[in-house]
Amino acid sequence: MSDNKNNNHELHIISRYLGILTSKYIVFLLLVLTLYPMNVVPGYILLAGIVFPAALKFAIYDNSADSKNDDNNIKDFTLYPTAKKYKFTYTKYRCESYNFILIMILLLIWQFTLDKSGIFSYPKNIVPSLILIVYILSRFLGSILFKIKLHIDFMNMKI
């Protein structure tokens, strides 16, 4: 792989990771805000979103040889200072990607299990869909914005 392609690939991966983190924090904020009006379901999704990546990191990252190998893979990055600045590792990236899928599935299940009867339940019924839409859009918009930011930082030598 040429240097230019390699740099663009690394920028793309780091920006996707930062986009996933940004969307996770936005959805956590929305879940906390809807915790009281929507009963306990947002709390379960919030708890799953916090515990699942930590448990997955523990399951994947249990051997010290793996942790050294993961650090060595990051040191092979051309953009190692950028990866270090944003605390990027492949293990964290994989865990957050799986967490993104899990939270999407939990939000969809929440949407399908809501009681749809009654005229006054409509505002309450659109909350999971709204959170899901914001979650997906914030991931992609965050990824695009961080890619532009990282590219500008890289070109201005603010790595």
C-alpha positions in Angstrom: 0.0 0.0 0.0 1.4 3.4 -0.9 2.0 6.0 1.8 -0.9 8.2 0.6 -3.4 5.3 0.7 -2.1 4.1 4.0 -2.5 7.6 5.6 -6.0 7.9 4.2 -6.9 4.5 5.5 -5.6 5.3 9.0 -7.4 8.7 8.9 -10.6 6.9 7.9 -10.3 4.3 10.7 -9.5 6.9 13.4 -12.4 9.1 12.2 -14.8 6.2 12.2 -13.8 5.4 15.8 -14.2 9.0 16.9 -17.6 9.2 15.1 -18.7 6.0 17.0 -17.6 7.5 20.3 -19.4 10.8 19.6 -22.6 9.1 18.7 -22.4 6.9 21.8 -22.1 9.9 24.1 -25.0 11.7 22.3 -27.2 8.7 22.7 -26.2 8.3 26.3 -27.3 11.9 26.9 -30.6 11.3 25.2 -31.2 8.1 27.2 -30.5 9.9 30.4 -32.9 12.7 29.4 -35.7 10.2 28.6 -35.0 8.0 31.7 -37.7 9.6 33.9 -40.6 9.9 31.3 -40.0 6.5 29.7 -39.6 4.4 32.9 -36.7 2.0 33.2 -36.1 0.8 29.6 -33.6 3.6 28.7 -31.8 2.8 31.9 -31.3 -0.8 30.7 -30.1 0.3 27.3 -27.8 2.8 28.9 -26.4 0.1 31.3 -25.9 -2.3 28.4 -24.1 0.4 26.4 -21.7 1.0 29.3 -21.2 -2.6 30.4 -21.0 -4.4 27.1 -17.8 -2.7 25.7 -16.1 -3.0 29.1 -16.9 -6.7 29.2 -15.9 -7.2 25.6 -12.6 -5.4 26.1 -11.9 -7.6 29.2 -12.8 -10.8 27.2 -10.6 -9.8 24.2 -7.8 -8.0 26.0 -7.2 -10.5 28.8 -3.7 -11.6 27.8 -0.8 -9.2 28.3 0.7 -10.5 25.0 -2.4 -9.3 23.2 -2.2 -5.9 24.7 1.5 -5.6 23.7 0.6 -6.8 20.2 -2.2 -4.2 20.0 0.1 -1.5 21.0 2.7 -2.6 18.5 0.1 -2.5 15.7 -0.7 1.1 16.6 3.0 1.9 16.7 3.1 0.7 13.1 0.7 3.5 12.2 2.1 6.3 10.1 -0.2 8.5 12.2 0.9 7.1 15.5 0.8 10.5 17.3 -2.8 11.0 16.2 -3.8 7.5 17.2 -2.1 8.0 20.6 -3.8 11.5 21.0 -7.3 10.0 20.6 -6.4 6.8 22.5 -7.2 4.6 19.4 -6.5 0.9 19.4 -8.0 -1.8 17.2 -9.5 -3.5 20.3 -11.4 -0.4 21.4 -12.5 0.2 17.8 -13.9 -3.3 17.5 -15.6 -3.1 20.9 -17.3 0.2 20.1 -18.4 -1.1 16.7 -20.1 -4.1 18.3 -21.6 -1.8 21.0 -23.0 0.4 18.2 -24.8 -2.7 16.7 -26.0 -3.8 20.2 -27.5 -0.4 21.0 -29.2 -0.2 17.6 -30.8 -3.7 18.2 -31.9 -2.7 21.7 -33.5 0.5 20.5 -35.3 -1.4 17.7 -36.6 -4.0 20.3 -37.7 -1.1 22.5 -39.6 0.5 19.6 -41.4 -2.8 18.7 -42.4 -3.6 22.3 -44.0 -0.2 23.1 -47.8 -0.2 23.6 -49.2 1.5 20.5 -52.8 1.7 21.6 -54.2 5.0 22.9 -54.2 8.4 21.4 -52.0 9.9 24.1 -49.2 7.3 23.6 -48.0 8.8 20.3 -45.4 11.2 21.7 -44.0 8.4 23.8 -43.9 6.0 20.9 -41.7 8.1 18.7 -38.9 8.5 21.3 -37.0 5.2 20.5 -37.2 5.9 16.8 -36.0 9.5 17.3 -33.1 8.3 19.4 -32.2 5.6 16.8 -32.2 8.2 14.0 -30.1 10.6 16.0 -27.7 7.8 16.9 -27.2 6.7 13.3 -26.9 10.3 11.9 -24.5 11.4 14.6 -22.2 8.4 13.9 -22.0 9.2 10.2 -21.8 13.0 10.6 -19.3 12.7 13.4 -17.2 10.4 11.2 -17.3 12.9 8.3 -16.5 15.9 10.5 -13.6 14.1 12.3 -12.2 13.0 9.0 -12.1 16.6 7.8 -10.7 17.7 11.1 -8.0 15.0 11.1 -7.1 15.8 7.5 -6.7 19.5 8.2 -4.6 18.7 11.4 -2.5 16.4 9.4 -1.9 18.9 6.6 -1.1 21.7 9.1 1.2 19.4 11.0 -0.9 19.6 14.2 -0.7 15.8 14.6 
